[in-house]
Amino acid sequence: MDQLARKLARYALGASDAGFPPLARSRAVDAITDCVACMLGGSREPLAGMVLNVVSTAPRDAARGLLLGTVLDSTPADAALYNGAIAHALDYDDTNHPGYAHPSAPIVSAMFAVAPMARSHGRDLVSAYILGLEVIGKLGRALNTAHYKQGWHATATFGTLAAAVAAGRLLRLTEQQMVMAIGIAASAAGGLRVNFGTMVKPLHAGYAARNGVLAALLAREGLIASEVALEHRYGYCNVFNHGIGYDLAPLAAWGEPLEILTEFSLALKPFPSCGATHTGIEAALLLHKEIGGAPIRAVRAGVSEMAFEPLIHVMPGSGLEAKFSLHYCIAAALTEGVVNFATFSDEKAADPAIRALIPKIKMEADDRVRHDPEFATVVTVETESGGRHERLVPLAIGKPARWFSPQQLRDKFFDC
């Protein structure tokens, strides 16, 4: 029986550009476009300057990796680190289920890092993206939700392998080299959810992109790794999941189904905050219009049990923490009727009117959405006059069933 890494290598290198359906390629183009927008927006965040001061830089050279939002370039590994970090800096980049990860930040950053040396065409990038997303989706099916609940940030753990495969595809590795790249990447993966709400969270995406690129380049040079790094007793799946809650079967069924065409494969974000807040924000925005400024007595946010995993803050101490506080997001939406970039500034996180409403908000599991994997949310508002208003949003804007229109994608791009 073939090892899992070899099955993946054969699939990733053997899949033809023409073999991916038009809808798969169209979604990939939208996702890459959306990620570039997030990179450009993130290039103005404080994190960007800090990383830029550390990575190697040089004047622009078309054969090296462009640092987006600058006129500089860098080595492939450093370009991947920088671009991956800024892509996720705003937490505005797309998400994937069942990966519970941000796929495009590590995948696109890794692709952009090696594309110049590989002389890649647009069609090559689109195919490599589809394959990278395939890795994140299948790892999610194999390891989640136990993996995420163990405290791992899947953008980093899954993203490292996805970045290695996407980069390896563009670099035209041999099958054996790709197997080695997967083995190298398996030992380079990591990322702890304790850092949600800090600058380290977006750095996870940069680490994943950089480590994936290094894995592919080192494999091309002949570096040797284990061929059974995925399935071994001391390998990726068993160690990351503490020996429980995983199923290796999806890792032997690449392309069945093609992840980018599955129901929850990608979600483009309408708000620059944790994806678990988006249905609650939308419900609160609808209620803001409905109650028309009436004084609020109490608010209940009915959520799924999974929502408690990423939403680790209540009264945020910064704009970054606010992105992971459903209490704050709902309070801001109800108070101001809009949620945008400014909502997650440090100044807005300290707004007295928003902070005064937060203690009136109760977040609890709701039987209507308790086991929903897409973070469906029910928001109920009681006004001081005794009125009761409720909205349930089952699925966020930007999911495949509510995909962005070309105009929505364009608006977000230029907003970033």
N, C-alpha and C positions, 0 to 999 in steps of 0.2 A: 504493500500500500504506500502511495506517495506521501511524503511529509506535507504538512499543511502549507509551509512556506513555499514548497515547490509547486503545489497546486496554484497558489496565488501568483507566483512568478510566471508560470505558463499562461495563466489567464491574462495577466496585465500586459505581457509582451505579445501575446497572440491575438488579442482583440483588435479588429480592424476599425479604422475610422468610419468606414461606410456601414459597419455593423451596428452602430448606435443609432436608434430611431431619431427622426427629426425633433420630436418633443424633448428627448433627452439632451440633444445638443442645444436646443433653444433655452432650456432651463439652465444649462451650464453657462451659456453666454450671459444670461441675466445674472446669475450668481457671481460670475467673475466681474461683471460691470459693477454690481452692488458692492463687491469687496474693494474694488479700486476706489469707489466713492468713500468708503469707510477709511481706507488708508489715507486719502487726501485730507479728510476731516481730522483723523487721528494724528496727522503730521504736525498739527498745531497744538497738540496737548503737551503738558509739561514732561510727560514720560518720553516723548520723542526726542527732546533736546538732551535728556539724560543719556539715553541709549546712543544718540548720535555722537556724544562726547567720548564714548567708550569704543565704538566700532572703528575699524580702519576706514578712512575716506580718501578719495582722490578726485580730481576733476573728471568730468563725464567722459567715459570711454565706452563705445557701443558694444564692446566685447565683454564688459563686466556687468555686475548687477546694479541696476539703478536703485537708489534710495528714494522712494516716492515722496513727492512734495519738496524735493531739493534738486540742486543741479549737480549733485555728487553721485559717485558710485562707490562700490566696495567689493570685497571678495564675495564669492557666492554664499559662504556660510554667514558672514556678517550682514549681507544684504537680506538674507532670509530672516535673520534674527530681528533686524530693524523693521522690515516691512510687516512681519508677523505681529510684532508688538503693536505697531501703530494701527494695523487693521482691526485689532481687538480693543484698542484704547478707549473707544467711546462706548463699547458694548452695544454697538449698532449693527454689527455684522451678523450674518445669518446663523441659523441653528439647524440641528438635525435630530430627529428621533427615528429609531431608538438609541442613537448614539448619545443623546443628551450632551452634545458637543457643538462647538462652533467650527464647522468644517472648512469654510473657505479661507479663513485667515491663515492656517498653516499650509493648506494645499496650494493656494494661489501664490503665497509668498515663496514657497519652495520652487514652484514652476518658474516664476519670474527670475529667481536667482540663477537657475541653470539654463534658461532659454537662450540667452545670448551666446554662451559657449556651445550650445547644442544646435544653434542656428534653427530654432524651432519656428514653425509657421502657426498661424492662428488655429488651424484645424488640429495641429498637434496638441496645443494647449487645451483645447476643448476636450479631446479624448483623454488626456492625462487627468483633467479635472474629474471627469466621469469616473475614472478608475480610482482616484483618490477618495471620492465620496463613497464608492463601493466598499472600500476598506473600512471607513468609519461606520457605515451602516451595518456591515456584517459583523464587525467587532461589537457593535451595540447589541445586535441580536444574540451574539454568543455570550456576552458578559453582563449585560444590564438586566435589571436595575441594581443588582447586587454590587457591581463595580462602582457605580456612582455613589451608592449609599455607604460604601467603605471609606469614602472621603476623597476618592481620586477625581481630578478634573479631567474629564475625558477629552477635552480639546487638546490637552497635552499628551495623555497616554495613548489615545487612539490616533491623534493627529500626527504623532511622530512616525508611526508606521505608514499612514496615508501619505505624508510628505515624502517619505523614502520611495514609495511605489510610484508616485507621480513624477518625482525627479528622475528615478531610474528609467521610467518609460521614455522621458524626453532625452535622456542621455544614451538611450539605446543599449542598455546593459544586456549582456548575455543572460540566459536563464540562470546559470550558476552564480553569476555576479548579483542578480536580483535576489536570489536566495540568501546570499551573504548580506546584502543590504538590509533585508528584513531581519536577519539575525542581529546585525549591529544595531539597528533601530530599536529592537526589542529591549536591549540593555540600556538604551539611552532615554527611554520614556519615563515620565514622572510628572508630578504636579498636584499640589494639595489644595483642597477646597477651603481650607482655613484662610487662604489669602483672598477669598472673594471680598470685594469692596476695597481692595488695595491695588497699587500699581503692579503687583506681582501677577495678578490674574491675567492681564493682557500679555505680560512677559511670557506666560505659559505658551501662548500661541507662537511667539517668537522662538522660544526654545524648541518647540515641536518642529517648526519649519527648518531652523538651523540644524538640529540633530538629524532630521530626515535627509537634508542635503548632504551633510557630512557622511552619513551612512552610505548614500549612493556613490559619492565620490571615492570614499575609502574602498568600497567594494570594487569599484572600477580599477583601483590600483592593486587589487589582489588581496586585501585584508580578509582573513578567514574568520568566520563566526560559526556558531552551531547551526546545523541544518534543521534542528528540531526545536528551535527557540520558542515556537508558539505552543506546542502541545506537551513538551517535556514536563516531568514532575516539578522541576525547578525552572520551568519556563514561564513565559509571559502570562498565559491565561491562569494557570494554577496559582502562581505567586501573587499576581495582582488581586485575585479574587479569594485569597486565603483558602483555596481548595473547595469553595462552595459556590453555588448559584451560577454555574456557567455550563454552556453546551457547545461542544466543538463542531456540531453538525453544520451550522451556517458557514463555517470557515472552510468547508469542502464543497460549497455550492455557490461559487462566484458567478454573479450574473443571473442567478435564479432566486428571486426576480432581480432585475437591474434596480439597484437602490434608488437612483435618481428618479425613477418612475413610480416609486411606491407612494403610498398615501401621505406620509408625513416626512418625506425624504429631506425637504428643505423648507425653511421658513425665513423669508426676508423680513426684516424687522421694521415696523412702522414707528417705533419709539426707541430712543437710545438708552435702554435699560434691560435688565434681565428678562429673558423671554417669558419666565413664569409670571411676570407682572402684566403682560400685555392685555390679556382678556379682562383683568380687573381694571386696568386703565380705561379700556374702551367702555366698559360698563359704567364706570364713574363719570366719564365724559358725557355719556348719554343721560345719566341722572342729573348732572349739572344743568343741562338744558331743561330737563323736566321739572326740577324743583325751583328754578328761577331765582336763586339767591336766598331762599328761605333759610332761616337759622336751623342748624342741624343739632339734634339731641344725641343721636347714636348712629353708628354705622357697623354693619356686619359684613365681613368678607368670607363667603363660603368657598373653600378651596379643596383641591385634591390633597391626599396625604403626601404625594410627591412634592408638592409646592413648598413644604416646610424645609426640604433639603437645601435649595439654593437661597431661599429668602431668609437670611440669617440675621438681618438687622430690623429693628423696630423704629427707634428714634435715632436717625443717622447723625453722625458727627461730621460728615463731609458729603460732597456731591457724589463721590465714588460709592460710599456706603448707601446713599439714597437709591442707587440703582438696584440694590438688593433688599429694599424695604417695601413690601406691598403696602404697608400702612402709609408710608410717605407718598408713594405713587398715587394711591387713591385720594389721600388728603389734598395733594397738589391738583389733581384733576377736578375734584369737587370744588376746591377753592377758586381756581383760576380758569377752569374750562379749557385748558390747553396744556399739553405735555410735549416739550421739545428740548433742544439742547440746553436752553437757559434753565430749564427745570432742575438740571443736575449740576448746577454750579454750586460751589461752597456757599455763596451768598444766599442763593435760593433755599438751600438746605437749612439755613438758619432763619428763614422767614417766620416771624411770630404767628401769623395767621395759620400757616400750614402746620406748624408745630403744636398749636393749640388744639387742632382737630385730631391729631394722631392719637391722643389718649382716649378719644371717643370711639376709636375703631377697634373692633374685635375680629381677629382672624382665626377661623376654626374650620375643621374638616366638615364638609357638607355631604350628606348621603347622596344627593343628586349628582355630585361630581367626584365623590371620594376616591374612586379608582380610575378616574380619567387620566390618560397618559399625556394629554395635550394641555394640561393646566387650565381647564375650563373653570370659570369663576362666577359666583353669584354675589352681587353687591346689593345690599338692602340698606336704605336710608330712612331713618325716622326723623321727622322734623319736629321742632319745638311745638308746633301747632297740633301735633298728633297725626300728621300724615305719614303714610308708609309707602315707599316707592322701591321697586326691585327690578333689577335687570340681570339676566343670565347670558353670558357670552360663552358659547361652547367651543369656539375655535377662533384663534387670533387672525387678524389681517396678515397676509403674506404667506400663509400656509398654501400648499398646492391647490386646495379647494377655494382659496380666496387670494390667489396669486396677484401680485402687483400688475396693474395695467402698464403699458409702455409710458404713459404720462406720469403715473405714480413713481416708476423707477427713475424717470428723468428728473422729476421734482426732488426726489431724495438725493440723487447724484449732485445736482447743483446746490442743494442745501448744504451738503457736505463740503 
